[in-house]
Amino acid sequence: MAALHWRGAAVASPAVDATTWIEQFARALGTEAPSEEDKSTLLSLASVAANASERLAAPICCWLVARAGADPEDALAAARDLAARVPGTS
């Protein structure tokens, strides 16, 4: 594994890029990897959740979308609506 340098400190680079890891993980779960559009939507959802609350909310909200079988675009709209109504987040 190659090392990157950040502020003078060596930081290990990832063993595999995100796209490859996601594709391999999807296969391990017996499902398809998300489309580029779905990845973009999920990243936007994670951003809304993290900025409206705490970073912890980002992955948990994405899990909730999957658990509910919700459409990512619908979930993003719901998250944006909720964030607009939460005091101090808009």
PEHU-V566057 format. One record per helix or strand. SS is the DSSP state (a for helix, b for strand). FROM is the first residue (numbers start at 1). LEN is the number of residues. If there is no record, write none. Layout:
ss=SS from=FROM len=LEN
ss=SS from=FROM len=LEN
This chain:
ss=b from=3 len=4
ss=b from=9 len=4
ss=a from=18 len=12
ss=a from=36 len=17
ss=a from=56 len=13
ss=a from=72 len=14
